[in-house]
Amino acid sequence: MRTTESGPPSGGERAAHLAAALTRLEQRIDAACRAAGRERDSVRLLPVTKYFPASDIEILYQLGRREFGESREQEAADKVASLGRLSQVRWHMIGRLQRNKAKSVVRWADTVHSVDSDRLVRALDTAAGAARDEGVRTNPLRVLLQVSLDRDPTRGGVGPDDLAALADQVEATENLQLGGLMAIPPLGMDPDSAFAELAGLHRTLLRAHPGASELSAGMSGDLEAAVRHGSTCVRVGTALMGERPITSQ
Ligand SMILES: *Cc1c(COP(=O)(O)O)cnc(C)c1O
């Protein structure tokens, strides 16, 4: 929602705004779960804080949130460094990732949602191994494979035909853990059919990799459809934070 005020709102106003938006969003997810006949605790909300200041993350932390999604590596690394005092936060990298950012991302991310190539898998495995040797991280890096449902490689994601091989490759690494799948419905594709196809791919993946239970699907505009089709993690920016200050992508 656009606001009419010119300057940034004061801290108290912003906190009240985020608290109200979070309540509305939780109600929306509750309703989506009820409509789908699913338990509320089978779907996690991942607030997406890209383009918003670290002070917003602090407010959300005060409101009880402990997981945050970011999509630009450098911006995220800076925010994580400035928020080091917040304990027990799990950070998620959800945007496209260049291989040359692997070394940096493994220093702050718990999970990367956007893994889509064998070269990126190798780079992340090597980087995560080095970070563990240095003691910068203790656990393996959890990765989700991003699926391209329209098979358009320019928008990121691995095509359905290459998914099984990539999953096997992740399982064979030492420092990565296969968490599941992620997708963004292609522009112009009905979200219900996109998420139905994704759910089918997830069922197939689970037969070979029973631990890969995460299905990261659904954003501000389509989370109900994603929940209907088995999403376990909705990544919500706009409906919580408001319009992003500058357009992404
Ligand atoms: C920005 C972003 C989101 C959040 O999108 P909204 O429509 O603002 O909720 C979700 N997933 C990814 C990968 C994103 O980059």
The ligand as a Gaussian input file, in Angstrom:
#p B3LYP/6-31G(d) Opt

LIG

0 1
 C       10.829000     -10.182000      -3.495000
 C       10.608000     -11.626000      -3.464000
 C        9.497000     -12.173000      -2.787000
 C        8.436000     -11.336000      -2.115000
 O        7.563000     -10.839000      -3.080000
 P        6.250000      -9.993000      -2.682000
 O        5.407000     -10.077000      -3.899000
 O        6.711000      -8.615000      -2.369000
 O        5.628000     -10.653000      -1.514000
 C        9.391000     -13.550000      -2.766000
 N       10.291000     -14.353000      -3.359000
 C       11.361000     -13.865000      -4.022000
 C       12.312000     -14.804000      -4.661000
 C       11.554000     -12.494000      -4.102000
 O       12.618000     -12.007000      -4.759000

